């Protein structure tokens, strides 16, 4: 059976950010922490060793695979900063076109620095993702 690798932990978000080697990446991580916290209203939590996540949802696929994940998040990685939000709608594709300098992967968006992107577009992407995931995976409690 598949075992989830990225689980919420009780590690300190601030300690993690302070451990980032690059001063510029640390500064960007603090700026993103502020943006994501302000936009979502959720407290930042560590997910696995290197993802800073906000909120959570429980998903279950038709295959039976299920688990918990942050609604949105980011990780100041060595090469680039990874931004995690849902990219499943046409509207998100339009927003990404307005975001600024970035590349996309299977499940995330990569940026070099916060100065390369439009922060207001980022906030909209965060808000849209939270709404989409809360609608798609409603909290059963």
C-alpha positions in Angstrom: 0.0 0.0 0.0 1.2 3.5 -0.8 2.4 5.5 2.1 2.3 9.3 2.1 5.7 11.0 2.4 4.5 14.6 2.9 2.7 14.8 6.2 2.1 17.8 8.4 4.7 18.0 11.2 5.2 20.1 14.3 8.6 21.5 13.1 9.1 25.2 13.3 8.4 27.2 10.1 10.7 30.0 11.2 13.5 27.6 12.0 13.1 26.1 8.6 13.2 29.5 6.9 16.3 30.5 9.0 18.0 27.3 7.7 17.8 28.4 4.1 21.3 29.1 2.9 20.7 32.0 0.5 19.9 35.3 2.2 17.8 36.4 -0.7 15.7 33.2 -0.6 15.2 33.6 3.1 14.0 37.2 2.5 11.6 35.9 -0.2 10.5 33.1 2.1 9.5 35.6 4.8 7.7 37.7 2.2 5.8 34.6 0.9 5.0 33.6 4.5 3.4 37.0 5.0 1.5 36.8 1.6 0.2 33.3 2.2 -0.8 33.9 5.8 -2.6 37.1 5.0 -4.3 35.7 2.0 -5.5 32.4 3.5 -6.0 33.3 7.1 -4.3 30.0 8.0 -1.3 29.5 10.2 1.8 28.2 8.4 2.7 24.6 9.1 5.6 22.4 7.9 4.6 19.6 5.6 7.5 17.1 5.3 10.9 18.5 5.7 10.6 21.4 3.3 7.1 22.5 2.4 5.4 25.4 4.2 1.7 24.7 3.9 -1.5 26.6 4.8 -4.8 24.9 5.7 -5.4 21.3 4.8 -7.9 19.1 3.0 -8.6 15.4 2.8 -8.7 13.9 -0.7 -9.9 10.5 -1.9 -9.5 9.4 -5.4 -11.6 6.8 -7.3 -8.6 4.5 -7.1 -9.0 4.4 -3.3 -5.8 6.5 -2.7 -6.5 9.1 -0.1 -4.6 11.4 2.2 -4.2 14.9 3.5 -2.4 17.9 1.9 -2.0 21.6 2.4 -4.5 23.8 0.5 -1.6 25.9 -0.7 2.0 26.3 0.1 5.6 27.1 -1.0 9.1 25.8 -0.5 12.3 27.9 -0.9 14.4 25.3 -2.6 18.0 25.7 -3.7 17.4 26.2 -7.4 14.0 27.9 -7.4 11.1 28.7 -5.1 8.2 26.2 -5.5 4.7 27.5 -5.2 2.0 24.9 -4.6 -1.6 25.6 -5.7 -4.2 23.9 -7.9 -3.8 24.5 -11.6 -6.8 22.7 -12.9 -9.0 25.4 -14.4 -8.9 27.7 -17.4 -9.1 30.7 -15.1 -5.9 29.6 -13.3 -4.2 29.3 -16.7 -5.2 32.9 -17.5 -3.9 34.0 -14.1 -0.6 32.2 -14.6 -0.2 34.1 -17.9 -0.4 37.3 -15.8 1.8 36.1 -12.9 5.2 37.1 -14.3 8.4 35.1 -14.8 7.8 31.5 -13.9 7.9 27.9 -15.1 5.4 25.1 -14.3 5.8 21.5 -13.3 3.4 18.7 -12.7 2.0 20.1 -9.4 3.7 23.4 -8.8 4.9 26.7 -10.2 8.6 27.7 -10.0 9.9 31.2 -9.5 13.4 32.6 -9.0 12.3 35.4 -6.7 9.2 37.2 -5.6 10.3 40.4 -7.4 9.8 38.4 -10.7 6.0 38.0 -10.2 2.9 40.1 -9.6 2.0 39.6 -6.0 -1.7 40.5 -6.6 -2.0 37.8 -9.2 -0.3 35.4 -6.7 -2.9 36.3 -4.0 -5.7 35.6 -6.5 -4.2 32.2 -7.4 -4.0 31.4 -3.7 -7.6 32.5 -3.0 -8.9 30.6 -6.1 -7.1 27.4 -5.1 -8.4 27.5 -1.5 -12.0 28.0 -2.8 -11.6 25.3 -5.4 -10.2 22.7 -3.0 -12.7 23.5 -0.3 -15.5 23.1 -2.8 -14.1 19.9 -4.4 -13.1 18.3 -1.0 -15.6 19.6 1.6 -14.8 19.1 5.2 -17.0 16.3 6.4 -17.1 17.4 10.0 
